[in-house]
Amino acid sequence: MLPKNKILNFAPENLHTLNHKLLWQQLRIELNNELYSVVEFLHVKPGKGGAFVRTKLKNLKSGKVIPHTFNAGVKINVQRVERRPFQFLYNL
C-alpha cells in the first residue's frame, strides 16, 4: 500500500498571529475552530473606508472552499501544519 499524507500538529502551542497584510497562498490558518488553507487572496484599498483582504479559504477536513473577508487590523491565527508520509501495516 502506498504511503498516505496525514495532517498533524493542530495544537494551541503552535498558535501565532499575523496581520491581515501578511497573508499568502497555502498559509494554514484557524478560523471558527476549523483549519483552512488560503487558496486565493486580494488586498483591496477602496477610495473610501479602510483596506481589507478578500480571500478564498479551503477547509482542510471537508475540502469545501468558502469566501471570507478580513478587515484592516484583524489578527489572524496561523497554525503550523506538518504533512508526513505514513505506511499502514494492514490491508482492507
N, CA, C and O atoms as a GROMACS GRO file, in nm:
protein
  368
    1MET      N    1   0.084  -0.118   0.000
    1MET     CA    2   0.000   0.000   0.000
    1MET      C    3   0.089   0.125   0.000
    1MET      O    4   0.193   0.127   0.066
    2LEU      N    5   0.049   0.226  -0.073
    2LEU     CA    6   0.129   0.348  -0.082
    2LEU      C    7   0.116   0.432   0.044
    2LEU      O    8   0.012   0.428   0.110
    3PRO      N    9   0.221   0.509   0.078
    3PRO     CA   10   0.213   0.596   0.195
    3PRO      C   11   0.106   0.704   0.177
    3PRO      O   12   0.084   0.752   0.065
    4LYS      N   13   0.042   0.740   0.285
    4LYS     CA   14  -0.060   0.845   0.285
    4LYS      C   15  -0.008   0.965   0.361
    4LYS      O   16   0.070   0.950   0.455
    5ASN      N   17  -0.052   1.086   0.322
    5ASN     CA   18  -0.016   1.206   0.396
    5ASN      C   19  -0.126   1.237   0.497
    5ASN      O   20  -0.244   1.233   0.464
    6LYS      N   21  -0.087   1.266   0.618
    6LYS     CA   22  -0.182   1.298   0.724
    6LYS      C   23  -0.149   1.436   0.780
    6LYS      O   24  -0.034   1.479   0.776
    7ILE      N   25  -0.249   1.505   0.832
    7ILE     CA   26  -0.232   1.637   0.891
    7ILE      C   27  -0.201   1.620   1.038
    7ILE      O   28  -0.272   1.550   1.110
    8LEU      N   29  -0.095   1.685   1.084
    8LEU     CA   30  -0.052   1.676   1.223
    8LEU      C   31  -0.041   1.816   1.283
    8LEU      O   32  -0.046   1.916   1.212
    9ASN      N   33  -0.026   1.821   1.413
    9ASN     CA   34   0.008   1.943   1.487
    9ASN      C   35  -0.098   2.053   1.478
    9ASN      O   36  -0.065   2.166   1.441
   10PHE      N   37  -0.220   2.023   1.511
   10PHE     CA   38  -0.323   2.125   1.527
   10PHE      C   39  -0.336   2.147   1.677
   10PHE      O   40  -0.433   2.103   1.740
   11ALA      N   41  -0.238   2.216   1.734
   11ALA     CA   42  -0.229   2.231   1.880
   11ALA      C   43  -0.217   2.379   1.915
   11ALA      O   44  -0.158   2.456   1.839
   12PRO      N   45  -0.272   2.421   2.032
   12PRO     CA   46  -0.266   2.562   2.072
   12PRO      C   47  -0.124   2.615   2.090
   12PRO      O   48  -0.102   2.735   2.074
   13GLU      N   49  -0.028   2.530   2.123
   13GLU     CA   50   0.108   2.581   2.144
   13GLU      C   51   0.174   2.623   2.013
   13GLU      O   52   0.278   2.689   2.016
   14ASN      N   53   0.117   2.586   1.899
   14ASN     CA   54   0.170   2.624   1.769
   14ASN      C   55   0.107   2.752   1.716
   14ASN      O   56   0.129   2.788   1.600
   15LEU      N   57   0.028   2.820   1.798
   15LEU     CA   58  -0.050   2.934   1.755
   15LEU      C   59   0.037   3.059   1.739
   15LEU      O   60   0.116   3.093   1.827
   16HIS      N   61   0.021   3.126   1.626
   16HIS     CA   62   0.086   3.253   1.600
   16HIS      C   63  -0.019   3.346   1.540
   16HIS      O   64  -0.117   3.299   1.482
   17THR      N   65   0.001   3.477   1.555
   17THR     CA   66  -0.092   3.571   1.494
   17THR      C   67  -0.020   3.655   1.391
   17THR      O   68   0.096   3.693   1.409
   18LEU      N   69  -0.088   3.684   1.283
   18LEU     CA   70  -0.037   3.768   1.177
   18LEU      C   71  -0.136   3.880   1.150
   18LEU      O   72  -0.254   3.871   1.182
   19ASN      N   73  -0.084   3.986   1.090
   19ASN     CA   74  -0.168   4.094   1.044
   19ASN      C   75  -0.234   4.052   0.912
   19ASN      O   76  -0.185   3.961   0.845
   20HIS      N   77  -0.344   4.117   0.876
   20HIS     CA   78  -0.414   4.082   0.753
   20HIS      C   79  -0.329   4.106   0.629
   20HIS      O   80  -0.356   4.047   0.524
   21LYS      N   81  -0.226   4.190   0.637
   21LYS     CA   82  -0.142   4.221   0.521
   21LYS      C   83  -0.045   4.109   0.488
   21LYS      O   84   0.010   4.106   0.377
   22LEU      N   85  -0.022   4.016   0.581
   22LEU     CA   86   0.079   3.913   0.563
   22LEU      C   87   0.023   3.779   0.518
   22LEU      O   88   0.085   3.675   0.541
   23LEU      N   89  -0.093   3.779   0.455
   23LEU     CA   90  -0.150   3.654   0.403
   23LEU      C   91  -0.077   3.613   0.275
   23LEU      O   92  -0.034   3.699   0.198
   24TRP      N   93  -0.062   3.485   0.254
   24TRP     CA   94  -0.009   3.434   0.129
   24TRP      C   95  -0.075   3.300   0.099
   24TRP      O   96  -0.139   3.241   0.186
   25GLN      N   97  -0.058   3.253  -0.025
   25GLN     CA   98  -0.123   3.127  -0.064
   25GLN      C   99  -0.060   3.010   0.010
   25GLN      O  100   0.059   3.012   0.042
   26GLN      N  101  -0.140   2.911   0.036
   26GLN     CA  102  -0.104   2.788   0.107
   26GLN      C  103  -0.077   2.810   0.256
   26GLN      O  104  -0.034   2.718   0.324
   27LEU      N  105  -0.102   2.930   0.307
   27LEU     CA  106  -0.090   2.956   0.451
   27LEU      C  107  -0.204   2.884   0.521
   27LEU      O  108  -0.318   2.889   0.476
   28ARG      N  109  -0.174   2.816   0.633
   28ARG     CA  110  -0.276   2.745   0.710
   28ARG      C  111  -0.318   2.833   0.827
   28ARG      O  112  -0.236   2.875   0.908
   29ILE      N  113  -0.448   2.861   0.835
   29ILE     CA  114  -0.500   2.948   0.941
   29ILE      C  115  -0.614   2.877   1.013
   29ILE      O  116  -0.675   2.783   0.961
   30GLU      N  117  -0.642   2.927   1.134
   30GLU     CA  118  -0.756   2.878   1.212
   30GLU      C  119  -0.864   2.985   1.210
   30GLU      O  120  -0.837   3.101   1.242
   31LEU      N  121  -0.985   2.945   1.173
   31LEU     CA  122  -1.098   3.037   1.168
   31LEU      C  123  -1.221   2.961   1.215
   31LEU      O  124  -1.254   2.857   1.158
   32ASN      N  125  -1.288   3.009   1.318
   32ASN     CA  126  -1.406   2.943   1.375
   32ASN      C  127  -1.376   2.798   1.415
   32ASN      O  128  -1.456   2.709   1.389
   33ASN      N  129  -1.261   2.776   1.478
   33ASN     CA  130  -1.218   2.644   1.527
   33ASN      C  131  -1.205   2.540   1.416
   33ASN      O  132  -1.219   2.420   1.442
   34GLU      N  133  -1.178   2.583   1.295
   34GLU     CA  134  -1.154   2.494   1.181
   34GLU      C  135  -1.023   2.535   1.116
   34GLU      O  136  -0.983   2.652   1.122
   35LEU      N  137  -0.955   2.440   1.053
   35LEU     CA  138  -0.832   2.468   0.980
   35LEU      C  139  -0.864   2.498   0.834
   35LEU      O  140  -0.940   2.425   0.770
   36TYR      N  141  -0.806   2.606   0.781
   36TYR     CA  142  -0.825   2.645   0.642
   36TYR      C  143  -0.690   2.672   0.578
   36TYR      O  144  -0.593   2.708   0.645
   37SER      N  145  -0.686   2.655   0.448
   37SER     CA  146  -0.570   2.691   0.367
   37SER      C  147  -0.612   2.805   0.276
   37SER      O  148  -0.720   2.802   0.218
   38VAL      N  149  -0.525   2.906   0.262
   38VAL     CA  150  -0.556   3.020   0.176
   38VAL      C  151  -0.533   2.978   0.031
   38VAL      O  152  -0.421   2.944  -0.008
   39VAL      N  153  -0.641   2.981  -0.049
   39VAL     CA  154  -0.633   2.943  -0.189
   39VAL      C  155  -0.603   3.065  -0.275
   39VAL      O  156  -0.522   3.060  -0.367
   40GLU      N  157  -0.670   3.174  -0.243
   40GLU     CA  158  -0.660   3.296  -0.323
   40GLU      C  159  -0.680   3.415  -0.231
   40GLU      O  160  -0.757   3.407  -0.136
   41PHE      N  161  -0.612   3.527  -0.259
   41PHE     CA  162  -0.633   3.646  -0.179
   41PHE      C  163  -0.614   3.770  -0.265
   41PHE      O  164  -0.541   3.768  -0.364
   42LEU      N  165  -0.681   3.878  -0.225
   42LEU     CA  166  -0.672   4.005  -0.296
   42LEU      C  167  -0.681   4.117  -0.194
   42LEU      O  168  -0.780   4.129  -0.122
   43HIS      N  169  -0.577   4.199  -0.187
   43HIS     CA  170  -0.576   4.314  -0.096
   43HIS      C  171  -0.643   4.430  -0.166
   43HIS      O  172  -0.602   4.467  -0.276
   44VAL      N  173  -0.747   4.488  -0.104
   44VAL     CA  174  -0.826   4.594  -0.165
   44VAL      C  175  -0.816   4.720  -0.081
   44VAL      O  176  -0.838   4.717   0.040
   45LYS      N  177  -0.783   4.833  -0.149
   45LYS     CA  178  -0.782   4.964  -0.083
   45LYS      C  179  -0.882   5.053  -0.155
   45LYS      O  180  -0.849   5.117  -0.255
   46PRO      N  181  -1.005   5.058  -0.105
   46PRO     CA  182  -1.105   5.141  -0.172
   46PRO      C  183  -1.079   5.290  -0.146
   46PRO      O  184  -1.002   5.326  -0.057
   47GLY      N  185  -1.144   5.374  -0.226
   47GLY     CA  186  -1.128   5.519  -0.209
   47GLY      C  187  -1.180   5.567  -0.076
   47GLY      O  188  -1.120   5.655  -0.014
   48LYS      N  189  -1.290   5.511  -0.031
   48LYS     CA  190  -1.347   5.546   0.099
   48LYS      C  191  -1.335   5.426   0.192
   48LYS      O  192  -1.347   5.312   0.147
   49GLY      N  193  -1.312   5.450   0.319
   49GLY     CA  194  -1.308   5.341   0.416
   49GLY      C  195  -1.170   5.277   0.424
   49GLY      O  196  -1.076   5.317   0.355
   50GLY      N  197  -1.161   5.177   0.509
   50GLY     CA  198  -1.035   5.110   0.533
   50GLY      C  199  -1.008   4.996   0.435
   50GLY      O  200  -1.098   4.949   0.365
   51ALA      N  201  -0.884   4.954   0.431
   51ALA     CA  202  -0.845   4.844   0.343
   51ALA      C  203  -0.896   4.712   0.398
   51ALA      O  204  -0.924   4.700   0.517
   52PHE      N  205  -0.907   4.612   0.310
   52PHE     CA  206  -0.948   4.479   0.352
   52PHE      C  207  -0.888   4.377   0.256
   52PHE      O  208  -0.839   4.413   0.149
   53VAL      N  209  -0.893   4.251   0.294
   53VAL     CA  210  -0.841   4.142   0.212
   53VAL      C  211  -0.953   4.044   0.184
   53VAL      O  212  -1.015   3.991   0.277
   54ARG      N  213  -0.980   4.019   0.056
   54ARG     CA  214  -1.078   3.917   0.017
   54ARG      C  215  -1.002   3.787  -0.007
   54ARG      O  216  -0.901   3.786  -0.076
   55THR      N  217  -1.051   3.680   0.052
   55THR     CA  218  -0.982   3.552   0.039
   55THR      C  219  -1.079   3.442   0.000
   55THR      O  220  -1.200   3.454   0.018
   56LYS      N  221  -1.023   3.336  -0.054
   56LYS     CA  222  -1.094   3.209  -0.070
   56LYS      C  223  -1.018   3.111   0.017
   56LYS      O  224  -0.898   3.092   0.000
   57LEU      N  225  -1.090   3.049   0.111
   57LEU     CA  226  -1.029   2.958   0.207
   57LEU      C  227  -1.081   2.817   0.184
   57LEU      O  228  -1.201   2.797   0.164
   58LYS      N  229  -0.991   2.720   0.186
   58LYS     CA  230  -1.029   2.580   0.169
   58LYS      C  231  -1.021   2.509   0.303
   58LYS      O  232  -0.916   2.508   0.367
   59ASN      N  233  -1.132   2.449   0.345
   59ASN     CA  234  -1.136   2.373   0.469
   59ASN      C  235  -1.052   2.247   0.450
   59ASN      O  236  -1.072   2.173   0.354
   60LEU      N  237  -0.957   2.222   0.542
   60LEU     CA  238  -0.867   2.109   0.527
   60LEU      C  239  -0.934   1.975   0.556
   60LEU      O  240  -0.885   1.872   0.511
   61LYS      N  241  -1.043   1.974   0.631
   61LYS     CA  242  -1.113   1.848   0.659
   61LYS      C  243  -1.212   1.814   0.550
   61LYS      O  244  -1.211   1.702   0.497
   62SER      N  245  -1.299   1.908   0.515
   62SER     CA  246  -1.406   1.878   0.421
   62SER      C  247  -1.369   1.910   0.276
   62SER      O  248  -1.429   1.854   0.184
   63GLY      N  249  -1.272   1.998   0.254
   63GLY     CA  250  -1.234   2.036   0.118
   63GLY      C  251  -1.320   2.146   0.059
   63GLY      O  252  -1.298   2.187  -0.056
   64LYS      N  253  -1.417   2.196   0.134
   64LYS     CA  254  -1.507   2.300   0.086
   64LYS      C  255  -1.434   2.434   0.080
   64LYS      O  256  -1.358   2.467   0.171
   65VAL      N  257  -1.456   2.510  -0.027
   65VAL     CA  258  -1.394   2.641  -0.044
   65VAL      C  259  -1.497   2.748  -0.013
   65VAL      O  260  -1.608   2.747  -0.068
   66ILE      N  261  -1.461   2.842   0.077
   66ILE     CA  262  -1.552   2.950   0.115
   66ILE      C  263  -1.485   3.085   0.094
   66ILE      O  264  -1.363   3.096   0.109
   67PRO      N  265  -1.562   3.188   0.059
   67PRO     CA  266  -1.506   3.323   0.054
   67PRO      C  267  -1.509   3.385   0.194
   67PRO      O  268  -1.602   3.360   0.271
   68HIS      N  269  -1.409   3.465   0.227
   68HIS     CA  270  -1.406   3.533   0.356
   68HIS      C  271  -1.332   3.665   0.339
   68HIS      O  272  -1.235   3.673   0.263
   69THR      N  273  -1.378   3.768   0.410
   69THR     CA  274  -1.316   3.900   0.403
   69THR      C  275  -1.257   3.935   0.539
   69THR      O  276  -1.326   3.928   0.641
   70PHE      N  277  -1.129   3.972   0.540
   70PHE     CA  278  -1.062   4.017   0.661
   70PHE      C  279  -1.049   4.168   0.654
   70PHE      O  280  -0.994   4.221   0.557
   71ASN      N  281  -1.100   4.239   0.756
   71ASN     CA  282  -1.089   4.384   0.761
   71ASN      C  283  -0.950   4.425   0.810
   71ASN      O  284  -0.875   4.342   0.861
   72ALA      N  285  -0.917   4.552   0.793
   72ALA     CA  286  -0.787   4.604   0.836
   72ALA      C  287  -0.773   4.592   0.987
   72ALA      O  288  -0.868   4.616   1.061
   73GLY      N  289  -0.656   4.555   1.032
   73GLY     CA  290  -0.627   4.546   1.174
   73GLY      C  291  -0.665   4.415   1.240
   73GLY      O  292  -0.644   4.399   1.360
   74VAL      N  293  -0.719   4.321   1.164
   74VAL     CA  294  -0.759   4.192   1.220
   74VAL      C  295  -0.637   4.104   1.240
   74VAL      O  296  -0.550   4.098   1.153
   75LYS      N  297  -0.630   4.037   1.354
   75LYS     CA  298  -0.524   3.939   1.379
   75LYS      C  299  -0.572   3.802   1.334
   75LYS      O  300  -0.685   3.762   1.363
   76ILE      N  301  -0.486   3.730   1.263
   76ILE     CA  302  -0.521   3.601   1.207
   76ILE      C  303  -0.438   3.494   1.275
   76ILE      O  304  -0.316   3.506   1.285
   77ASN      N  305  -0.504   3.389   1.323
   77ASN     CA  306  -0.435   3.279   1.390
   77ASN      C  307  -0.377   3.183   1.287
   77ASN      O  308  -0.450   3.120   1.211
   78VAL      N  309  -0.244   3.173   1.286
   78VAL     CA  310  -0.174   3.086   1.192
   78VAL      C  311  -0.137   2.958   1.262
   78VAL      O  312  -0.087   2.960   1.375
   79GLN      N  313  -0.162   2.845   1.197
   79GLN     CA  314  -0.130   2.714   1.254
   79GLN      C  315  -0.019   2.649   1.174
   79GLN      O  316  -0.014   2.658   1.052
   80ARG      N  317   0.070   2.584   1.246
   80ARG     CA  318   0.176   2.507   1.182
   80ARG      C  319   0.121   2.368   1.152
   80ARG      O  320   0.078   2.296   1.242
   81VAL      N  321   0.122   2.332   1.026
   81VAL     CA  322   0.070   2.202   0.984
   81VAL      C  323   0.182   2.127   0.915
   81VAL      O  324   0.244   2.177   0.822
   82GLU      N  325   0.207   2.007   0.963
   82GLU     CA  326   0.310   1.923   0.903
   82GLU      C  327   0.244   1.807   0.831
   82GLU      O  328   0.147   1.750   0.879
   83ARG      N  329   0.296   1.775   0.717
   83ARG     CA  330   0.248   1.658   0.642
   83ARG      C  331   0.361   1.558   0.641
   83ARG      O  332   0.474   1.588   0.602
   84ARG      N  333   0.328   1.437   0.685
   84ARG     CA  334   0.427   1.329   0.689
   84ARG      C  335   0.369   1.206   0.622
   84ARG      O  336   0.250   1.177   0.636
   85PRO      N  337   0.451   1.133   0.551
   85PRO     CA  338   0.402   1.007   0.492
   85PRO      C  339   0.389   0.900   0.599
   85PRO      O  340   0.475   0.887   0.687
   86PHE      N  341   0.281   0.822   0.591
   86PHE     CA  342   0.257   0.711   0.682
   86PHE      C  343   0.238   0.584   0.599
   86PHE      O  344   0.180   0.588   0.491
   87GLN      N  345   0.286   0.474   0.650
   87GLN     CA  346   0.265   0.345   0.587
   87GLN      C  347   0.176   0.262   0.681
   87GLN      O  348   0.213   0.237   0.795
   88PHE      N  349   0.060   0.220   0.631
   88PHE     CA  350  -0.029   0.137   0.712
   88PHE      C  351   0.014  -0.008   0.702
   88PHE      O  352   0.057  -0.054   0.596
   89LEU      N  353   0.003  -0.081   0.811
   89LEU     CA  354   0.052  -0.219   0.818
   89LEU      C  355  -0.059  -0.322   0.796
   89LEU      O  356  -0.043  -0.440   0.830
   90TYR      N  357  -0.171  -0.278   0.739
   90TYR     CA  358  -0.281  -0.372   0.717
   90TYR      C  359  -0.343  -0.345   0.580
   90TYR      O  360  -0.324  -0.238   0.523
   91ASN      N  361  -0.415  -0.441   0.530
   91ASN     CA  362  -0.489  -0.428   0.404
   91ASN      C  363  -0.637  -0.438   0.434
   91ASN      O  364  -0.678  -0.509   0.526
   92LEU      N  365  -0.716  -0.368   0.357
   92LEU     CA  366  -0.862  -0.373   0.375
   92LEU      C  367  -0.924  -0.483   0.296
   92LEU      O  368  -1.046  -0.501   0.300
   0.00000   0.00000   0.00000
